[in-house]
């Protein structure tokens, strides 16, 4: 058995189907395997309203080889989680996104070296300017990692905006982008079309990329990052309208 935790996984189930298709149902576009509906872990139909999301789900299932590997199916995992655990009550998930805005990645800046300080300012400040214009929210910046309280009016503006997002899939996707990036503002910018997924990913990994420039790449870290980016792309697909 490999010592690499990314490789030390239980045996994957064998692929048992030949054909993956879509069927229009009252629940939306449902994924079918050899004519049989796929179900979520809680036994709900794996079905979505957006055609482009349904087509991407079909691609994930069709791309499986001799074994079915959930690690290569980030969209299926996210849709399953949304259907089983979020659609009935998105409010707790919206609340969690709002809590991220209290300690958003973009607020905490390096004190040195000067080139990193400048890079953060040049790449992160425009997004804060966008947030001020979009939500009427101004935020306080801090050096280092010590907590800094944000204006309550700004946090309430973010909560009010999130409360208007009624689509449970969008809430789930926003939460996934927020947790992957450490930034509710980056997630909201993706949802608003201000950032595409690659731009958002680069902003979220600005500090990490700086360290890579200084010290070089680590193969295992790169592999983990690639897997996380696939999760990010899946969430961005749900946010696309």
ABEGO torsion letter per residue (X at the ends): XBABAAABBBBBBBBABABBBBBBBAAEBBBBBGGBBBBBAAGBBBBBABAAAAAAAAAAAAABBABBBAAABAAAAAAAAAAAAAAABAAAAAAAAAAAAAABAAABBBAOBAAAAAAAAAAAAAAAAAAAAAAGBBBBBBBEABBBBBBAAAAAAAAAAAAABABAAAAAAAAAAAAAAGBAAAAAAAAAGABBAAAAAAAAAAAAAAAAAAAEBBAAAAAAAAAAAAAAAAAAAAABX
